[in-house]
């Protein structure tokens, strides 16, 4: 048997299995989902939003603690001296 013949036989077998599966499938109504208990519903539902927190007042921009430290007076020239 050649490769083409084997491929055709395998594809026909797969098509036969798929056709049989689809034809024998039950036509009943879809599965019913169970009802949730009130406790489960409470877990699923989001809690109502609480009051928004008041915005915090930030410190002024010119606060000395926010400023970077002053530069060194002696700038090194990279010579190590």
N, C-alpha and C positions, 0 to 999 in steps of 0.2 A: 504494500500500500504506500502510496506517495504521501507526502506531507499535506498536500491540498486535500486529499481524500480524508485523511484523519481529521483535519481541521473542520471539514464539512460535517463529518459524523458527530464530532464533539459539539459544534454549534447547534446542530439539529437536536441533539439530546438535551442541551441546555434550554433551547426554545420549547421543547416538549414538556420539560419539568415546569417551566414558568407558566405555560398555557394550562397545564393540569392544576397548578396551584391556584391560578386565578379563577378557573372554572369551578373548582370545588370549594372556593371560599364561601362562607356563609353570608347571606344577604340580610342578616338581622340588623336591627338598629344599633347605632354605635353604643359603646359601653357607657353606662350611667356613672357619673362621678358621685362619690359619696358626699352627703351633706356635712358641712363643718359644724362642730359644736360651738356654742357661744364663746367658750374659752379659746378655742382655736381661732375664731374670727377676731377676737380681741388681740391675739398675737399678730395676726396678719395685717390688720388695719393700722395705719400710722397714727400716732398720737396727735391730738390737735396742737397746732403751734402755740407755744407759750408767748408771753409778752416779750418783745425784743428788748435785749439789754440796752441800757442807755450807753451812748457812745462815750468813750473815755476821752477826756481832754488831754491832748499831748502837751508835753513841755514846750516852751517857746524854742524857736530855732537857735536863738542867740544864747542859749544857756551854756555856761562855760563847761559843764560836764559833757556836752554833746560835741564840742569843738575838738579837733585833733590837737595833739600836743604841739607846742611851738617847735620849730626846727632848731637843730643844734647850731650853736654859733660857729663851731669849727667844722668845716666841711672837709672830709678826707679827699685827697687827690688820687687815691688808689696806689700810691707808691709805698704805702706801709710806714711812712714816717710821721 
